[in-house]
């Protein structure tokens, strides 16, 4: 074959090249013989021209103006403002449900204790030590909360407590400072991880893990109250109490067992008779003072029903729940009820007594 390639009767009417969807190159060849070198040179020239031409792209990017951005931010702020109260309400409802479950578990522990020992646990134990010994101060003081530990899946902690020694003894340090979630309402920010200190002038300072629940001591009067008259009351729990189901003549479903109380500050308008500035609620014990063998602190684990829940003129022996407008209670039958702080005072006192003979309408609380 010749160096030249004869392309006879070869007709190329059009070769279309698209460049950037707008540049079209037409090459026409009709009845011509093209050498291979000439053909390659044209092809190379065409490719070089194609690569050397600038490419133009359409800019499709978009953006926000400052005004549009501010409008979007404002809309988001309004939506957050509308949704935040609903979110907070949902969270509080969840915390209340958890609190209700805690009360249910504690009430179940009390019933299991009663099934085992044929009596409710004591409000707290009190025993004088031998004169002249290190046990001169309140010898025990262990509360209903300590007694029911094996019945709320805390048997291991129960086994570490030395019930034959005072609550303030060094052997009971670890137990009395242990915080237990079952005794804490999730809404109570004053008790979780906090300690109750009755007298910080002592060395070492005696402190107890905070709690959110106390047991029902019953109704009181200005002269007969939880601390001044610590013996038997008309409630269910008191010093060295040992009541049975049959002793609650008003009915288990009409008598309070447990209520909730934070360790927050007392109402400013009513300072505590004992000079306390905060509520003092613990699960471990009621008494701990080493320097006063007559000093009872039953209000640490018990509550009175003289004052309604969250009442502004109440004292440290009443209840102050962390929920707005109400407090939650476990009744002696194991049920849990939320009671408004606006409950009639007489009905509330009737719920606190075990054998007052009152007729209580369940719609009244």
C-alpha positions in Angstrom: 0.0 0.0 0.0 1.2 3.5 -0.6 2.2 5.8 2.1 -0.9 7.7 1.1 -4.2 6.0 1.9 -6.7 6.5 -0.8 -10.1 7.2 0.5 -12.1 6.9 -2.6 -15.7 7.6 -2.7 -15.4 8.5 1.0 -17.7 11.2 1.9 -17.8 12.8 5.2 -20.4 15.4 5.1 -20.2 16.5 8.7 -18.5 15.8 11.9 -20.1 17.5 14.8 -18.1 18.4 17.9 -19.9 19.7 20.9 -17.9 22.0 23.1 -19.6 23.4 26.1 -23.0 22.8 24.5 -22.4 25.8 22.2 -19.2 25.5 20.1 -19.7 23.3 17.0 -16.9 22.6 14.5 -17.8 21.3 11.0 -15.2 19.6 8.8 -16.3 18.7 5.3 -14.4 16.3 3.0 -15.8 15.3 -0.3 -14.2 12.9 -2.8 -10.8 13.7 -1.5 -7.8 11.6 -0.8 -6.1 12.5 2.5 -2.8 11.3 3.5 -2.5 9.8 6.9 -0.1 12.5 8.1 -2.4 15.2 7.0 -5.3 13.5 8.7 -3.4 13.1 11.9 -2.3 16.7 11.8 -5.9 18.0 11.5 -7.0 15.7 14.3 -4.2 16.9 16.7 -5.0 20.5 15.8 -8.6 20.0 16.5 -7.9 18.4 19.9 -5.4 21.1 20.8 -7.9 23.8 20.0 -10.6 22.0 22.0 -8.5 21.8 25.1 -7.2 25.4 24.9 -10.5 27.1 24.7 -11.8 28.4 28.0 -14.7 26.6 29.6 -17.5 28.6 31.0 -19.8 27.2 33.7 -23.0 28.7 34.8 -23.0 29.7 38.4 -26.0 28.1 40.1 -25.0 28.7 43.7 -27.5 30.5 45.9 -27.3 32.0 49.4 -29.2 33.8 52.2 -29.3 37.5 52.6 -28.8 38.9 56.0 -32.5 39.8 56.3 -33.5 36.2 55.4 -31.0 34.8 57.9 -32.4 37.0 60.7 -36.0 36.0 59.8 -35.0 32.3 60.0 -33.3 32.8 63.4 -36.4 34.6 64.7 -38.7 31.8 63.6 -36.5 29.2 65.2 -36.5 31.3 68.5 -40.3 31.5 68.4 -40.7 27.7 67.9 -38.3 27.0 70.7 -40.2 29.3 73.0 -43.4 27.5 72.1 -42.0 24.0 72.5 -39.9 24.5 75.6 -42.7 24.6 78.1 -44.2 21.5 76.6 -40.8 19.7 76.8 -40.3 20.8 80.4 -43.8 19.7 81.3 -43.2 16.3 79.8 -39.9 15.9 81.7 -41.6 16.9 85.0 -44.3 14.3 84.3 -41.6 11.7 83.8 -40.0 12.7 87.0 -43.3 12.5 88.9 -43.8 9.0 87.5 -40.4 8.0 88.7 -41.1 9.5 92.1 -44.4 7.6 92.2 -42.5 4.4 91.5 -40.1 5.1 94.3 -43.0 5.5 96.8 -44.5 2.3 95.5 -41.3 0.4 96.0 -40.9 1.8 99.6 -44.5 1.0 100.4 -44.0 -2.5 99.1 -40.9 -2.8 101.3 -42.9 -1.8 104.3 -45.5 -4.4 103.5 -42.9 -7.1 103.0 -41.4 -6.1 106.4 -44.9 -6.5 107.9 -45.3 -9.9 106.4 -42.0 -11.0 107.8 -42.3 -9.6 111.3 -46.1 -9.2 111.7 -45.7 -5.5 112.3 -44.7 -2.3 110.5 -41.1 -1.1 110.9 -40.6 1.4 113.7 -40.5 5.0 112.8 -37.1 5.0 114.4 -35.4 3.2 117.3 -34.4 4.9 120.5 -32.5 3.3 123.4 -30.4 5.0 126.1 -26.9 3.8 126.5 -25.2 3.0 129.8 -24.3 6.1 131.8 -20.6 6.9 131.5 -20.1 5.0 128.3 -19.6 6.2 124.7 -23.1 5.1 124.1 -24.6 7.7 126.4 -26.2 9.5 123.5 -29.2 8.1 121.8 -28.1 4.5 121.4 -29.7 3.7 118.2 -31.9 6.0 116.1 -32.1 3.7 113.1 -35.1 4.5 111.0 -37.8 2.7 109.1 -35.7 3.2 106.0 -32.8 1.2 107.5 -35.2 -1.5 108.6 -36.7 -2.2 105.1 -33.4 -2.3 103.2 -33.5 -6.1 102.7 -37.0 -5.7 101.3 -36.0 -3.2 98.6 -33.0 -5.1 97.2 -30.5 -3.5 99.5 -29.6 -6.5 101.7 -25.8 -6.0 101.1 -26.0 -2.5 102.5 -28.2 -3.7 105.4 -25.5 -6.2 106.3 -22.9 -3.5 106.7 -24.9 -1.6 109.4 -23.9 -2.2 113.0 -27.3 -2.0 114.7 -25.7 -2.8 118.0 -23.8 0.5 117.9 -25.0 4.2 117.7 -25.8 5.6 114.3 -22.9 8.1 114.8 -20.4 5.4 115.4 -17.5 5.3 112.9 -18.5 1.7 112.0 -21.7 3.2 110.5 -20.0 6.0 108.6 -20.1 4.4 105.2 -23.8 3.3 105.5 -25.1 6.6 106.8 -23.5 8.5 103.9 -24.7 6.2 101.2 -27.1 7.9 98.8 -29.9 5.5 97.5 -31.9 6.4 94.4 -35.0 4.7 95.7 -35.1 7.3 98.5 -34.7 10.2 96.1 -37.3 12.0 94.0 -35.8 13.0 90.6 -37.3 16.5 91.0 -35.7 17.0 94.4 -32.4 18.8 93.6 -31.8 19.5 97.3 -31.3 15.9 98.4 -29.5 14.0 95.6 -25.8 13.8 96.5 -26.3 16.1 99.5 -25.9 15.5 103.2 -28.0 16.4 106.2 -25.8 17.9 108.9 -27.5 18.5 112.3 -24.6 20.0 114.1 -21.5 21.1 112.2 -19.8 22.2 115.5 -18.9 18.6 116.3 -15.6 17.1 115.1 -15.8 15.1 113.0 -19.0 16.5 111.4 -21.8 14.0 111.5 -23.7 13.9 108.2 -26.3 11.7 106.7 -27.2 11.0 103.1 -30.3 13.1 102.1 -33.6 11.6 101.2 -36.9 12.8 99.7 -39.4 10.7 101.7 -40.6 10.6 105.3 -43.1 8.4 107.2 -46.4 9.5 108.7 -46.2 10.5 112.4 -49.8 11.8 112.4 -51.6 15.0 113.4 -50.2 17.2 116.1 -51.0 20.3 118.0 -48.7 23.2 119.1 -48.1 21.3 122.4 -48.1 17.7 121.2 -45.7 17.4 118.2 -43.2 15.1 116.7 -40.1 16.4 118.5 -41.5 17.5 121.9 -43.6 14.4 122.4 -41.7 11.6 120.5 -43.6 8.7 122.0 -46.8 7.1 120.6 -48.8 9.3 118.3 -52.0 8.8 116.3 -50.1 8.2 113.1 -48.5 5.0 111.9 -44.8 5.6 112.7 -43.2 7.0 115.8 -40.4 6.2 118.2 -40.1 2.5 118.8 -43.5 1.9 117.0 -44.6 -1.6 116.3 -48.1 -1.3 114.8 -49.8 -4.0 112.8 -52.4 -3.9 110.0 -55.1 -4.5 112.5 -54.2 -1.4 114.5 -55.1 0.9 111.6 -58.8 1.1 112.3 -59.5 3.9 109.8 -58.5 1.6 107.0 -55.3 1.1 105.1 -56.6 3.0 102.1 -57.6 6.0 104.2 -54.3 6.4 106.1 -51.0 7.9 104.9 -47.8 5.9 105.2 -45.2 8.0 103.4 -44.9 11.5 101.9 -42.3 13.4 100.0 -40.2 16.3 101.4 -37.2 18.0 100.0 -34.2 19.3 101.9 -34.7 22.8 100.6 -34.9 26.0 102.7 -37.8 26.5 105.1 -40.3 29.3 104.4 -38.8 32.6 105.4 -42.0 33.7 107.2 -41.9 30.8 109.7 -38.4 30.0 111.1 -38.1 26.6 112.7 -38.6 26.5 116.5 -35.3 24.8 116.7 -33.6 27.4 114.6 -33.3 25.3 111.5 -33.0 27.0 108.1 -33.6 23.9 106.0 -35.6 20.8 106.0 -33.7 17.8 107.3 -34.7 14.5 105.7 -32.6 11.4 105.8 -33.3 7.7 105.3 -30.7 6.2 107.7 -31.6 7.5 111.1 -33.5 10.1 113.2 -31.1 10.8 116.0 -27.4 11.3 116.1 -26.3 13.9 118.6 -23.5 12.7 120.9 -23.8 15.6 123.3 -27.5 15.3 124.4 -28.9 11.9 125.3 -32.5 13.4 125.4 -32.2 14.9 122.0 -34.7 13.4 119.6 -34.8 14.4 115.9 -37.7 12.4 114.7 -38.5 15.1 112.0 -35.5 13.7 110.0 -37.5 10.6 109.1 -41.1 11.4 110.0 -43.7 14.1 109.2 -46.7 15.6 110.8 -50.0 16.4 109.2 -50.7 19.5 111.2 -49.7 21.6 108.2 -50.8 20.9 104.6 -48.2 20.0 102.0 -46.1 23.0 100.8 -47.9 25.2 103.3 -46.0 28.5 103.6 -46.5 28.7 107.4 -45.4 25.2 108.0 -42.3 24.2 109.8 -39.6 21.5 109.4 -41.9 18.8 110.6 -44.3 19.2 107.7 -43.9 18.3 104.1 -42.5 20.4 101.2 -42.7 18.5 97.9 -40.6 19.4 94.8 -43.6 19.3 92.6 -45.7 22.4 91.9 -49.1 22.5 93.6 -49.1 19.0 95.0 -47.3 16.2 96.9 -47.3 12.5 96.4 -48.1 10.0 99.1 -48.0 6.2 99.6 -51.0 5.0 101.6 -50.9 2.1 104.0 -52.5 -0.2 101.4 -49.6 0.4 99.1 -51.3 2.7 96.7 -49.8 6.0 95.6 -51.8 9.2 95.4 -51.0 12.8 94.4 -52.7 15.2 96.8 -53.1 18.9 96.1 -51.6 21.4 98.5 -55.1 23.0 98.6 -56.6 19.9 100.4 -58.9 20.7 103.3 -56.8 20.8 106.5 -59.3 18.6 108.4 -59.2 15.9 105.7 -55.4 16.0 105.7 -55.4 15.5 109.5 -57.9 12.7 109.1 -55.6 11.0 106.6 -52.8 11.3 109.1 -54.6 9.5 111.9 -54.9 5.7 112.0 -57.9 5.4 114.3 -59.6 8.8 114.4 -62.9 7.4 113.2 -63.3 10.0 110.5 -65.3 9.3 107.3 -63.3 10.3 104.4 -64.7 10.8 100.9 -62.1 9.7 98.4 -63.1 12.6 96.1 -62.0 15.0 98.9 -58.3 14.4 98.3 
